Amino acid sequence: MNHSAVAGDRREAVEVTKDRNGIDQVVLRNPRGASAQVSLHGGQVLSWKTDRGEELLFTSSKAIFKPPTAVRGGIPICFPQFGNRGSLEQHGFARNKIWVIDDNAPPLHANDSDGKTYADLLFKLSQEDLKVWPHSFEFRLRVSLTADGYLTMISRIRNINCKPFSFSFAYHTYFSVSDISEVRVEGLETLDYLDNLYQRERFTEQGDALTFESEVDRVYLSSSDVIAVYDHEKKRTFVIRKDGLPDVVVWNPWEKKSKSMVDFGMRSTNKCFVLMGQQLRNQSHKQALLDFLENFPHLRYINWNEYSSVCEHWTGVTCSDDGSRVIAVRLPGVGFHGHFPVNTLGRLSELQILSLRSNGITGSFPSDLYNLKKLSFLYLQYNNFSGSLPFNFSVWNNLTIVNLSHNSFNGSVPNSISNLTHLTALNLANNSLSGEIPNLYLPNLVQLNLSNNNLTGIVPKSLQKFPTGVFYGNNVSFYNNSTPSGSPVPSSSSQENPKPKNVGKLSETALLGIIVAGCVVGLIGFVVLLLVCCLRRRGEDVFSGKLEKGGMSPEKAISRSQDASNRLFFFEGCNYAFDLEDLLRASAEVLGKGTFGIAYKAILEDANMVVVKRLKEVGVGKREFEQQMQLVGSVKHENVIELRAYYYSKDEKLLVYDYCSQGSVAAMLHGRSGEDRIPLDWETRLRIAIGAAKGITRIHAENGGKLVHGNIKSSNIFLNSQKYGCSSSLASPVHTTCGDEVIHLVRWVHSVVREEWTAEVFDLELLRYPDIEEEMVEMLQIAMACVVRMPDQRPKMVDVVKMIENVQQTDNYVNQLSSEAKSENSMPPELVSVLESSSSPN
Ligand SMILES: O=P(O)(O)OC[C@H]1O[C@H](O)[C@H](O)[C@@H](O)[C@@H]1O
């Protein structure tokens, strides 16, 4: 063995040896005999032993240390990318490179060096590395062992190029445990996590400590800094303290997967368990946001500061699920005034939503926004912007909604808007735009408003489908019959402002919102709109919202066609104990009749309640049906109502679901008035929409994205105990067609949006909530984007969830602002009590 001494005064405790593959490793020993080995391959800690010689880390004897092979075991360092979400190889390249011993490491804080045996390692990029990662840095790692045997790792990354860059980082620690089923992790329960086994979908579980029953691959978000891992069999507890690493990844490949990993060397039991801290840095984004705020005078307090985490705490900022990118900035009505500061938000290259509406921003259209190539939603209405509109809109080819209304923009409407193929809503009303309206060929545009400008000429053919109100307050004319030939659309001075019938004082946005909320299937119907092809108007929806006795019972339904050889098939994990006979004996009530059949509530003898769906017109063979049901039955998610069992015979197909006592959204919206009518406020509606959208996201994630729900409507969305929406897991029953009688809700809403509003669409219930018009409009816009004709142009459901969550966030924010405003304006308590007592009879 080759020995050589390093690290000056720690000569006796630190030595360099060669590992079995001939690569240098540093060995640390504390005075009591605990030790750690750090390989120069990747700066990876390979071994950490107690003073009794017990190994605490898992490294397989089969591990092969041969760069550029990554080694599973010990503590690999994932840098500059954790996982595979980036341009680099899985977990970045640092773990596969040869590091050097750093004899001149800059000093650390005294506390980090005192009384410890340590080694400093350094990794610098080679010319070759710079080809794949063009950001120069120095990575310094200090590994130390305290007298008590604690292992500490400190990483310092220095950017040696002036340009900022983002990276993600992890200590990928493989703890050695006796048997993973005996392990419990505390400190992560109740946190949100992204599940890598479900396309990084976000989940939350209520419950006790985390235990392991099958493969786990999760990123727990924003955990506390202390996590404990209990190994009951070994009677050992690991306490992990982290600092500056918000997330924790928990990974265990379980038996099957670990067998396929040759360097794991695992045969039967699961001996290893990985848990690690992960930091997704956002420094460049953070700085961009701070620069924006510092240079933009505003009236309201915004809680952004250097010391808090952008993605967790900053008002109005939304990050991507993995926390690596800022995707939305929404600061409506915070009193920004003056010019938009240059070179600030333009640095948020991943920004998709920007809302600075209702501020007092002056100056020309912000040049920064040209850098935001991913922008989809832009809300700058109600400001004082002036000058011309951007000449080249093509830089933002994802733009879906643009609202620049109520500013002082002048000049012409740019032709380049025509290139925005995703655009669904364009509002340029109440500006000073002049010249002719260009021929905007926008297939997905459902909302347009150019009113109250100085536009002239003829409304181009492509826009003549919109109602005349869209062009009011201009001097333009139509050539077709929608207005008398060649007659001008009245300007605001020559005619009263366009006012929809029966509208009273409501603004157009309020009306749109009201439509969203009130249109026959109710606001939730708009979530319902997501992905729908067959929907009904209220009048046609058979579901009355109240259970009707006396419908055909499953008994009658089945008895005629029962085939003794076919049994109820229950899915694994289902706690019900009944058979077909019990189901036949159960008393039943019709819950609703839909396109795909009739749903019954069946009350079993043991008082359990289930929903039985009797499918109609399903002309498929048993095998195909069973395959489809297996797929549907495997969907497990808190926002998806699980399919518990099914029955197949030639003439009868039944599905058995859990019964949700909270009822369906349709029942809540359209149930008879009286005691059983629960009014749904706006916040609840948003919550329901988010839940339902999450459920649908989960369904879409199934079977490589091939599963669709196919029948989303308010009567198929139920409420869980937290009042989040849950969609049933019914996938489009194979080969069932939509009935002709079904009214096409999407078309109907389009026509309502286009034509003049009538009182019948109002949901009066929502009128009592102040300040929600804009949010309702946004919900309408999201829904409209979800139902564009071509499915591939619709947003992905994960993004829909984010969009609705953004609306919810604005809602919370606006509520907060208004309650702050109220409390600012409210009387001091002393005065209130004086008034109260002076007005009392005494
Ligand atoms: O196999 P590796 O590249 O070492 O990665 C091992 C594991 O690392 C992390 O925990 C990831 O979340 C897993 O998805 C991955 O399988």
PDBQT file of the ligand as one rigid body, heavy atoms in Angstrom, charges set to zero:
ROOT
HETATM    1  O1  LIG A 901     -28.286   5.201 -10.652  1.00  0.00    +0.000 OA
HETATM    2  P1  LIG A 901     -27.813   6.545 -10.285  1.00  0.00    +0.000 P 
HETATM    3  O2  LIG A 901     -27.503   7.385 -11.482  1.00  0.00    +0.000 OA
HETATM    4  O3  LIG A 901     -26.745   6.547  -9.279  1.00  0.00    +0.000 OA
HETATM    5  O4  LIG A 901     -29.047   7.213  -9.590  1.00  0.00    +0.000 OA
HETATM    6  C1  LIG A 901     -29.690   6.573  -8.573  1.00  0.00    +0.000 C 
HETATM    7  C2  LIG A 901     -30.942   7.312  -8.153  1.00  0.00    +0.000 C 
HETATM    8  O5  LIG A 901     -30.596   8.622  -7.770  1.00  0.00    +0.000 OA
HETATM    9  C3  LIG A 901     -31.642   9.458  -7.276  1.00  0.00    +0.000 C 
HETATM   10  O6  LIG A 901     -32.056   9.067  -6.036  1.00  0.00    +0.000 OA
HETATM   11  C4  LIG A 901     -32.756   9.531  -8.259  1.00  0.00    +0.000 C 
HETATM   12  O7  LIG A 901     -33.866  10.173  -7.702  1.00  0.00    +0.000 OA
HETATM   13  C5  LIG A 901     -33.144   8.170  -8.766  1.00  0.00    +0.000 C 
HETATM   14  O8  LIG A 901     -34.091   8.313  -9.791  1.00  0.00    +0.000 OA
HETATM   15  C6  LIG A 901     -31.950   7.408  -9.262  1.00  0.00    +0.000 C 
HETATM   16  O9  LIG A 901     -32.334   6.142  -9.695  1.00  0.00    +0.000 OA
ENDROOT
TORSDOF 0
